[in-house]
């Protein structure tokens, strides 16, 4: 059921918020053990919220735009008095004293916070296998990964545990699991949504995004969470727009840019075929396909793994066993640090902290970190040039469909390739979205990615919605 | 060889030159911390002035305190620093329990203040001035270490001076001048005992063509400690220099020592196990700041007259002696403004300066008030000085009127009539009094006539006594002189 439908039925009092919540809690209790989408379900808190909303509705009070809508939150987004673990042993028992900005916004809109979803530890990964609390499974085929790092959030929507969840996207962590689970994943422009309360991984790349069953729902939720926040200096001053009000309006004279680099070696043929079919639908709708080039895109992965890990090495320094989180004491301070961090972090997090520390070290900083910043500017310039010739850029979200659990666990480089098409939008700060555009012969979802110029979420959503309607209208 | 002044004031010669550069940390006088809304009040219960941001909780983000930035810019302007068009924030990464985020937000390669100088009055170069957040405070109790993060995130301006100071005395003067300036322009209260002014000293010595390695001395908690520590350290280095030929600049890395005030010695602090690599990088949570020419102009306007400029003006405009200038400036910039206004009101700057540096300063000290809060305005003081001269008030009368004017908001004439102060200026009455006084003090008269001119003072006292203190001072002087000379 889409969020829009849920809200309609709630508004018409065809169903109460409590009953709707019960429906989803039942789904969670029947299948979460198998899928491990949720790390924490706040049943008591959610019921209390739902009852309060029902009560207020009965009294005829004015309610927020998401009144009674159950929402799941990725477990790297802070929720007051609800555990926020980042799927890490080091924050196993951590309970934040405050709500993230996006959680504030959801509560103000009267959404019901159902619980916290699984992720790759500190959002570092593309399969949700790097969780300290066990992997999440793909609800379409539980032998496969759901993608990552927002695998729990994508799984929760795909498995009908909640109509909407929030994720975070640093290099594709919302879009890639959305593609692999067959849902819609929206990554807004950098700075469109406040990061206050999102536990930092790569601060110059991190964005809170949405996972929904369709594009209209993404527009609805983005309208609630977007906009300025004085607590985040990198949050843009532009106010959010009512994306939901315009999302059903198709775009005319749309120019769809198709980067030739996104259809090169490494792209699964079934994925390519589904994406090309969608491109032809655009043509049928009157859009013009424009072949474009993003010549520096082959370097995006390398740049990403320098910038993101460098920032992460600083961001994760605070988990030192001194002030909060798990602590293992030693005979001196150094040992306390070594033991707490050694036991608290998983292998992938350690790998990235070491990569980032190295990239910033004296003697290597110029060759790695500073050079990566320069190439990042070139990548952004590529997008700027491309958008002179087209309105949106289209291509696959992920080079393959969902792979099997454990398949790439011992091959970090193969794992990193899962993000090859999604990283560019993070490096350039652009809004991008993945929507399901078909299935493989094995029945696995395939994602279609659209990218728009910075702050052009409205265009992005309208372009996506016009395609989505055609795809869903098919028999 | 170098001539320095010993603590007893006489010139001493040492066989070496001392080279001193100070790193001064000034805590900015803001209501809230540098990157969050927590109060900067001193002495609150441990960890009570904290929030997710200064505790470094996951997900919290810093937001720059604009007022702190404005004060830092004002300080940079006062130190004649080059101010760039753009400045940014960097993370300085290191692990320590007083540093909750595992990095300090500081400024690395684009500080808001570039090269500058401070005239003390000798010109001492400034290398840079940058804004950064303070760390927390650790207290060791037995084998426990307690962490108080109230201080974490306090706004600090680090001012790095060039190694151009040449004696312990000069180092102390530099720090005093720096503190006075920062107080004057409202940037910091510079209370060393509360940690709002801190100082590290880099010290080495030159002997002939040879130079010793630099030692950084930490924990200099007072102006006096600074002077003592530097003097001790220089002599220690000279002693070591003489017996150890490897104790030369470049042969030994820079060391960090601490000052032990009780023992009166510097001691090595535990060396870090490896060279620190702070892995600076731009803080992605903060945006770079553009500094407009208008902002720089506004900062310079806020600074107003620098001490060095005031020093020059007081001497040239009013002809004050360098001693008077020094005493007046020691009272801070409000005293200079007060003096300017009092002088203008009475037209006698020398007398105005004397009143301010003596009587006014004494009252301020007795009542523990500042000039801003002083009941007697500069204009009314000027009025008193003018009236004293016009009417010929005696010293005691003027002091009585002064006290009356502090106690009540009266102008000088009203205070004089309220006190019923009268002045005898009738020549014949004064001649009478002088003659009576001379008759009663024949010894003083004969002393005077033998050449002991000071004897006139005791006679003057006697005359005033005859006149019950109401004699017009200048007339008494003139008549007394005439009478003494007349019978010669």
Interface residues (C-beta under 8 A of the other chain):
Chain A: X77 X78 X84 X86 X91 X94 X96 X97 X98 X100 X195 X196 X197 X198 X199 X200 X202 X203 X204 X230 X231 X232 X233 X234 X310 X311 X313 X314 X316 X317 X318 X320 X322 X323 X324 X333 X337 X357 X360 X361 X362 X365 X369
Chain B: X52 X55 X56 X57 X58 X59 X60 X61 X62 X63 X64 X91 X93 X95 X97 X100 X101 X102 X103 X147 X277 X279 X280 X281 X284 X285 X286 X287
